[in-house]
Amino acid sequence: MNYMKVRSKGSFFIAMLLILSFFTSFAILEGNALENISVNAKGFENTIIIEFENGEQNTVKIKTINIWLAKGNSFQVVKQELGWNSKPYGDGQGLTFSTSEVLNPGESVKFGAITDKKIDAINWKLIDENENEIGPAKTEIVEISQTSVII
């Protein structure tokens, strides 16, 4: 009888290890999804150019991109690449970009925007074709200087 208790506890322990390893590996895969999306933002005064690149090793196909500013800031003008549509929300604090196509692995898209005041960072979240979310995350804006290049 004592042997059965030990064996049952051992089986329970092994089952728990298998379950934990499954969830751990799933969490690692989910975390890597963010690493495979490259987001670069460059700015000059109130103008921002933000580029999203879907990593070549990804399997996700991006359908929607949401960007938003900190409270008290808003977008004044926005430009998007051909095939993408933009829709403001939250009194201009956020923008949703969507496409009838998808942003496949290895592809990138750029958006331009002018804000009401200079900002240091932009928040974003991606949604793939299966309605899975990637993010949210925050990207710092790299300031471009106005200095001329002397040849």
C-alpha positions as CSV (number, residue, x, y, z in Angstrom):
1,M,0.0,0.0,0.0
2,N,2.9,2.4,0.9
3,Y,4.4,1.6,-2.5
4,M,1.2,2.8,-4.2
5,K,1.3,6.1,-2.4
6,V,4.9,6.8,-3.5
7,R,4.1,5.7,-7.1
8,S,1.0,7.9,-7.2
9,K,2.9,10.9,-5.8
10,G,5.7,10.3,-8.4
11,S,3.1,10.1,-11.2
12,F,1.5,13.3,-10.0
13,F,5.0,15.0,-9.9
14,I,5.8,13.9,-13.4
15,A,2.4,15.1,-14.7
16,M,3.0,18.5,-13.1
17,L,6.4,18.8,-14.7
18,L,5.0,18.0,-18.1
19,I,2.3,20.5,-17.8
20,L,4.7,23.2,-16.5
21,S,7.1,22.5,-19.3
22,F,4.3,22.8,-21.9
23,F,3.2,26.2,-20.5
24,T,6.8,27.4,-20.2
25,S,7.6,26.6,-23.8
26,F,4.3,28.3,-24.9
27,A,5.3,31.4,-23.0
28,I,8.7,31.5,-24.5
29,L,7.2,31.2,-28.0
30,E,4.8,34.0,-27.2
31,G,7.6,36.2,-25.9
32,N,9.7,35.6,-29.0
33,A,6.9,36.9,-31.2
34,L,7.6,40.4,-30.0
35,E,11.4,40.1,-30.7
36,N,10.7,39.3,-34.3
37,I,8.9,42.5,-35.0
38,S,11.2,45.4,-35.6
39,V,9.8,48.9,-34.9
40,N,11.8,52.0,-35.7
41,A,10.6,55.6,-35.2
42,K,12.5,58.7,-36.3
43,G,11.4,62.2,-35.6
44,F,12.1,65.8,-36.4
45,E,10.2,68.3,-34.2
46,N,6.6,67.2,-34.5
47,T,7.0,64.9,-37.4
48,I,7.4,61.1,-37.0
49,I,8.2,58.3,-39.4
50,I,7.5,54.9,-37.9
51,E,8.4,51.6,-39.6
52,F,7.2,48.1,-38.7
53,E,9.1,45.2,-40.1
54,N,7.7,41.7,-39.8
55,G,10.7,39.4,-39.2
56,E,11.6,36.9,-41.9
57,Q,11.5,34.0,-39.4
58,N,7.9,34.9,-38.3
59,T,4.9,32.9,-39.2
60,V,2.4,35.7,-38.3
61,K,0.9,37.9,-41.0
62,I,0.0,41.3,-39.7
63,K,-3.4,42.8,-40.6
64,T,-3.8,45.7,-38.2
65,I,-1.5,48.1,-36.5
66,N,-2.6,50.4,-33.6
67,I,-0.4,53.3,-32.5
68,W,-1.2,55.8,-29.7
69,L,0.3,58.7,-27.9
70,A,0.5,59.5,-24.2
71,K,-2.5,61.3,-22.8
72,G,-2.7,65.0,-23.8
73,N,-1.1,64.4,-27.2
74,S,-2.8,63.9,-30.5
75,F,-2.1,63.3,-34.2
76,Q,-2.7,66.2,-36.5
77,V,-1.8,64.7,-39.9
78,V,-1.2,61.1,-41.0
79,K,0.2,59.5,-44.1
80,Q,0.2,55.8,-44.9
81,E,1.5,53.5,-47.6
82,L,-0.7,52.5,-50.6
83,G,-3.0,49.7,-49.5
84,W,-3.3,50.8,-45.9
85,N,-6.1,52.8,-44.4
86,S,-6.0,54.9,-41.2
87,K,-8.7,55.7,-38.7
88,P,-8.2,58.0,-35.7
89,Y,-9.7,57.3,-32.3
90,G,-9.7,58.8,-28.8
91,D,-9.8,62.5,-30.0
92,G,-6.8,61.9,-32.2
93,Q,-4.7,60.3,-29.5
94,G,-4.6,57.0,-31.4
95,L,-4.6,55.6,-35.0
96,T,-5.6,52.3,-36.3
97,F,-4.0,51.2,-39.6
98,S,-5.5,48.3,-41.5
99,T,-5.1,46.6,-44.8
100,S,-7.0,44.3,-47.1
101,E,-3.7,42.5,-47.7
102,V,-1.4,41.3,-44.9
103,L,2.1,42.3,-43.9
104,N,3.9,39.0,-44.6
105,P,7.2,37.8,-42.9
106,G,10.1,39.8,-44.3
107,E,8.0,42.8,-45.3
108,S,7.8,46.2,-43.8
109,V,5.5,49.2,-43.8
110,K,6.0,52.9,-42.9
111,F,3.7,55.5,-41.6
112,G,4.2,59.3,-41.2
113,A,2.5,61.5,-38.7
114,I,2.6,65.0,-37.4
115,T,1.6,65.5,-33.8
116,D,0.4,68.6,-31.9
117,K,3.6,68.7,-29.9
118,K,7.0,67.0,-29.9
119,I,6.9,63.5,-28.4
120,D,9.6,61.1,-27.2
121,A,7.9,57.7,-27.7
122,I,5.0,56.0,-29.4
123,N,3.0,53.0,-28.1
124,W,1.9,50.2,-30.5
125,K,0.1,46.9,-30.8
126,L,-0.2,44.6,-33.8
127,I,-3.1,42.2,-34.7
128,D,-2.5,39.3,-37.0
129,E,-4.8,37.8,-39.5
130,N,-6.1,35.4,-36.8
131,E,-7.0,38.3,-34.4
132,N,-4.0,37.4,-32.1
133,E,-2.4,40.4,-30.5
134,I,1.3,41.2,-30.5
135,G,2.3,43.8,-27.9
136,P,1.5,46.3,-26.6
137,A,5.0,47.8,-26.6
138,K,6.6,51.2,-26.6
139,T,9.2,52.5,-29.0
140,E,11.5,55.5,-28.3
141,I,11.6,58.1,-31.1
142,V,15.2,58.8,-32.4
143,E,15.5,62.5,-33.1
144,I,17.0,63.5,-36.5
145,S,19.2,66.5,-36.4
146,Q,18.9,69.4,-38.8
147,T,22.6,69.8,-39.4
148,S,23.6,69.9,-43.0
149,V,26.1,67.5,-44.5
150,I,29.2,69.2,-45.8
151,I,30.9,67.6,-48.8
